[in-house]
Amino acid sequence: MGHKGSLICGTNGFRVIDCADCGFIHIDPVPRPEELQEVYGEEYYRDEKPLFIERVMEDLPWWQGVYDDRYDFLESKLPLDRRAILDIGSGPGYFLKRGMDRGWKCLGVEPSRQAAAHSKGLGLEVSNAFFNKDTASSLASKFDAVHLSEVLEHVPDPAGILKAAAGVMETGGVICCVVPNDFSPVQKVLTEKLDFSQYWLAPPHHINYFSFPTLTKLMERSGFRVINSTSMFPIDFFLLMGDNYVGNDEVGRASHARRKKLDIFLNEPGLRDFRKEMYELMARHGIGREMVIYGVKK
């Protein structure tokens, strides 16, 4: 498939275009699936994210709150007898572990050998594979919910992944899609007023760059009706306040620790509803480092 669109910039040997064919920003040329097999099967957790699993474990009380938000929403939209979930790109497995503890029937599909092995050590059923239409056709049952977190930015055909996900869902099932919120209003201020580079560009690992409108339209074209949009904490606010974590892991971890503390306290009784409304309001204005969008299978 050819890709045509206005050129935004070039970085790391790739063009970044606002693609008229796809309806969202992505790099060009788009890597072929076979080029990504080795990267995500072996290299990613070993070379790019060697501390990822360790840090998820360190951050687990915060992550459990994040995951509870998602399960709370899914459970509010599904009857009690519909509790089968597929996590596509399930990583080290802690989202599924939280679901299992809440009574869900859980299955993960994860390309990384290291992450899949860690998940199995938690007692989870995880297939060490790339999710695609062939993987989808091999699944023995259909699901009431699909979780697709921090995946669509990495894949050469996000529409194909969403359509394959719809194909393994029961009618009326709910999908939760989470991706970075890129080329956001906050990032626009950072680049135009504070001379930041477009630090969020990360080809070839990040192929696609979404906004709330472009991900919503992609989901609607791929078999879903969007029912809710929310966001996660806009950690780039720290950049506006002078705490420059770009390329500085120590500052980044300190900023993340402050974000975690705020989220945990805002989840206390009396503040929980405010926190929910705050993140939904941010989403309406395109604010938040990650976007979280829910859709129902048509």
C-alpha positions, -999 to +999 in steps of 0.1 A: +000+000+000+013+034-009+011+063+015+005+099+006+003+129+028+019+162+038+054+159+052+057+169+088+094+163+093+122+137+089+139+118+117+162+088+121+161+082+083+123+082+081+098+107+068+069+116+091+038+122+072+001+131+079-012+103+058-043+110+037-048+073+030-046+061+067-061+091+084-033+095+110+004+105+112+030+077+107+065+072+095+073+065+059+084+039+047+064+017+071+085-012+083+074-046+070+059-071+096+089-095+091+113-066+100+095-063+134+096-101+142+131-100+157+127-066+173+096-075+194+103-112+197+138-108+213+153-074+211+128-050+226+129-060+263+165-070+260+179-039+243+154-011+243+135-016+276+158-038+298+144-023+330+107-024+319+095-054+338+115-044+369+100-010+369+064-022+364+069-044+395+082-013+414+052+007+403+027-021+408+004-003+434+000+026+409-005+002+379-031-017+398-051+015+403-048+022+365-059-013+357-088-011+382-101+020+363-102+000+331-118-031+346-143-009+364-154+006+331-156-027+313-176-043+341-200-013+341-208-020+304-210-058+305-233-082+323-219-103+351-218-135+330-195-118+304-160-118+318-137-132+291-109-108+281-081-109+256-051-087+262-032-081+229+004-072+236+000-083+272+036-075+282+047-089+316+011-098+324+001-076+353-031-063+336-043-099+331-032-108+367-054-080+380-083-093+359-078-129+371-079-117+407-112-099+399-127-131+385-121-126+347-112-155+323-080-141+308-058-148+278-028-128+266-010-127+232+025-113+236+054-113+210+082-109+235+096-142+247+109-126+279+075-109+287+055-140+279+077-162+301+073-137+330+035-138+325+034-175+326+053-174+359+023-154+373+000-184+364-014-167+333-024-183+300-003-163+274+005-172+238+040-161+227+030-148+193+023-117+172-014-109+171-027-108+135-056-123+115-039-157+115-035-157+153-071-144+156-084-173+135-066-198+157-083-187+189-109-213+201-134-189+216-146-153+214-142-126+240-164-101+258-136-076+261-102-068+244-074-047+260-050-031+235-026-010+255+005+007+240+004-015+209-011+004+179+018+028+178+042-001+171+024-020+143+025-015+106-012-019+101-032-007+131-065-009+112-058-046+105-051-052+142-084-035+152-104-054+126-088-087+137-097-078+174-133-071+164-133-105+147-126-123+180-152-104+200-188-112+208-213-086+195-216-058+221-181-066+235-160-037+247-125-028+236-101-006+255-074+011+233-045+030+249-019+049+229+004+078+234-012+112+227+013+127+202+014+161+185-008+173+214-016+209+224+010+206+252+037+194+228+028+222+204+036+247+232+068+229+241+081+230+206+069+265+196+074+284+228+101+265+247+123+252+219+119+215+226+126+191+198+098+166+188+111+143+215+081+119+212+092+108+177+108+073+181+110+055+148+112+027+139+098+015+172+069+040+171+055+038+137+022+056+142+012+088+161-024+094+171-046+121+185-080+116+201-098+124+168-077+102+146-078+072+169-116+076+173-121+077+136-098+047+131-118+027+157-151+037+141-138+025+107-126-008+121-158-022+136-164-002+168-186+025+181-166+047+205-184+052+238-159+069+261-126+088+259-104+096+289-067+103+294-038+096+317-018+122+336-001+148+314+034+141+326+046+167+300+032+194+323+065+189+342+083+201+311+062+232+311+072+237+348+110+234+341+116+198+351+132+186+318+132+148+319+138+144+281+169+122+279+173+123+317+162+091+333+167+104+369+145+134+364+120+112+345+117+088+373+113+116+398+085+131+377+069+098+374+070+093+412+052+126+417+026+116+391+020+082+408+016+099+442-010+123+429-030+096+411-030+074+442-042+101+465-068+113+439-082+077+440-092+081+477-130+084+485-142+119+481-117+126+452-123+096+430-152+111+410-132+144+406-102+124+392-125+106+367-141+138+355-107+156+354-092+130+330-123+129+308-122+168+306-086+167+297-094+142+269-120+166+255-093+191+252-066+168+238-046+168+270-029+137+286+002+118+278-018+087+269-053+085+256-077+057+267-106+051+243-134+026+247-155+012+220-183-013+216-182-039+188-208-030+162 
